[in-house]
Amino acid sequence: MTKNIKGKAAIAGAIGSAAIAAALLYASKRKEKKKAAQPGPVPSGEKPETD
């Protein structure tokens, strides 16, 4: 019975680790996509007017 519990714990640990890794990959891809979607100001050659 002890072997059965250890095996289940090992499987649960592997599944948990895979879920965490997938979540980190998903979060990093969303972050990269968000950065790419925000273009900078278009240079027009004129000096920026400030108050």
C-alpha positions as a Markdown table, in Angstrom:
| # | Residue | x | y | z |
|---|---|---|---|---|
| 1 | Met | 0.0 | 0.0 | 0.0 |
| 2 | Thr | 2.9 | 2.3 | 0.7 |
| 3 | Lys | 4.2 | 1.9 | -2.8 |
| 4 | Asn | 0.8 | 2.8 | -4.3 |
| 5 | Ile | 0.7 | 6.0 | -2.3 |
| 6 | Lys | 4.2 | 7.0 | -3.3 |
| 7 | Gly | 3.4 | 6.3 | -7.0 |
| 8 | Lys | 0.3 | 8.5 | -6.9 |
| 9 | Ala | 2.2 | 11.2 | -5.1 |
| 10 | Ala | 4.9 | 11.1 | -7.8 |
| 11 | Ile | 2.4 | 11.3 | -10.6 |
| 12 | Ala | 0.6 | 14.2 | -8.9 |
| 13 | Gly | 3.9 | 16.0 | -8.5 |
| 14 | Ala | 4.8 | 15.5 | -12.1 |
| 15 | Ile | 1.4 | 16.8 | -13.2 |
| 16 | Gly | 1.7 | 19.8 | -10.9 |
| 17 | Ser | 5.1 | 20.6 | -12.2 |
| 18 | Ala | 3.9 | 20.4 | -15.8 |
| 19 | Ala | 1.0 | 22.7 | -15.0 |
| 20 | Ile | 3.3 | 25.3 | -13.5 |
| 21 | Ala | 5.7 | 25.2 | -16.4 |
| 22 | Ala | 2.8 | 25.6 | -18.9 |
| 23 | Ala | 1.4 | 28.6 | -16.9 |
| 24 | Leu | 4.8 | 30.3 | -17.0 |
| 25 | Leu | 5.2 | 29.8 | -20.7 |
| 26 | Tyr | 1.7 | 31.1 | -21.3 |
| 27 | Ala | 2.3 | 34.2 | -19.2 |
| 28 | Ser | 5.7 | 35.0 | -20.8 |
| 29 | Lys | 4.1 | 34.7 | -24.3 |
| 30 | Arg | 1.3 | 37.1 | -23.3 |
| 31 | Lys | 3.8 | 39.5 | -22.0 |
| 32 | Glu | 5.9 | 39.4 | -25.2 |
| 33 | Lys | 2.8 | 39.8 | -27.3 |
| 34 | Lys | 1.6 | 42.8 | -25.3 |
| 35 | Lys | 5.0 | 44.6 | -25.8 |
| 36 | Ala | 4.9 | 44.0 | -29.5 |
| 37 | Ala | 1.3 | 45.4 | -29.8 |
| 38 | Gln | 2.3 | 48.8 | -28.4 |
| 39 | Pro | 4.2 | 50.7 | -31.1 |
| 40 | Gly | 6.3 | 53.7 | -30.2 |
| 41 | Pro | 5.7 | 57.3 | -31.4 |
| 42 | Val | 6.2 | 57.9 | -35.1 |
| 43 | Pro | 9.1 | 60.2 | -35.8 |
| 44 | Ser | 8.0 | 63.1 | -37.9 |
| 45 | Gly | 11.2 | 65.2 | -37.9 |
| 46 | Glu | 9.6 | 68.0 | -35.9 |
| 47 | Lys | 10.6 | 69.0 | -32.4 |
| 48 | Pro | 8.1 | 67.9 | -29.8 |
| 49 | Glu | 6.1 | 70.9 | -28.4 |
| 50 | Thr | 6.1 | 71.1 | -24.6 |
| 51 | Asp | 4.6 | 73.6 | -22.3 |
